[in-house]
Each structure stands twice: as structure tokens, then as C-alpha cells.
Amino acid sequence: MTTGNAQIDQHVETLCGHGCRAVREYIEALRSGQELPQFAGLDGVERALLRQELENIMAVYGDKCEI
């Protein structure tokens, strides 16, 4: 999947490489507005887009998280 935004796509690829559990933690951090180094350089709109893309990807896995 791509968002059409190269910066967001790169963040998605990098964050997904950290594994399922980490991605779920990133989603929660984005939902709560936490400032993590992984989100550096992204404005509010981009963070929302990143969160949505990560949520869409994780929806495929449901509640399973093997990594």
C-alpha cells in the first residue's frame, strides 16, 4: 500500500519493520498525541495520515499479533 506521500510511505515501511506489537504501540501513541522520535518531522496532518495507514494495515491482522 502507498499513500501517495513518499515521506509517509517511508515511515510506514520503517515502522512496520519493527513488528506487529510495536506498530500497535505506535498507533496508540499517535492516537494520544505522544511525541516519539519515530514521528519526528511529521506535522499533525501527516501524523493522522500515518496513523490511518498503520490502522488499515493492522486491520488485516485483527487481534493476532505473532511478532
N, C-alpha and C positions, 0 to 999 in steps of 0.2 A: 504494500500500500504506500502511496505517496500523497502528500498534502498539497503539492504544488509549490511548497515553500522549502527551498533547499536547506535552510537553517533548521527548520522544524524536523524535516526528514532525517537530518544528521543526528539530531538529539534523540529522535525515536529509535534509530538504529543503535546508537550508543547505549541508551538506557535499557533497551530490550536485551542487549548483550549481557546485562547484569543479572538476568534471570527473572523468573516469574514473581517470586516473593518481593524482590527489590522493586519491580515495576509497580506492584500493588502499593508498596510504601511510597513510591514517587507520586502515584495518583492521589493518595491521601494527603501528601504534602502539598500538592498543587491545589487540591480542594480547600485546604485550610489556609492557603496563602503563605506557607512557610517559605523562607528564603534558603534554598540549598545551592551549593556550588554548581550542581548539575543544571540549574536553571539560569545561571549567570548569562547576561546578555540578552535575555528574553523579556519583552515588555508584557503587560497584562494580557493583551490580545493574543500574543504568541504563546503565552503560558496556557491560556484557555484552549487554544488550538492543540497544543501538545497534550494537555490532559484529555481532550476529546479523542485524539488519535490513539493514545495509550488505552483509554477505556474501550474503544472499538476493537482494538487488537485483543485485549484481555477478555472481552465478551465471548470470544471463540472458545476460551478455556473454561468458562463457567467458574465453579468453585474449586476445580482441580488446580493444583499447583505442585508440580513434581520437582521443580528446580528452585 
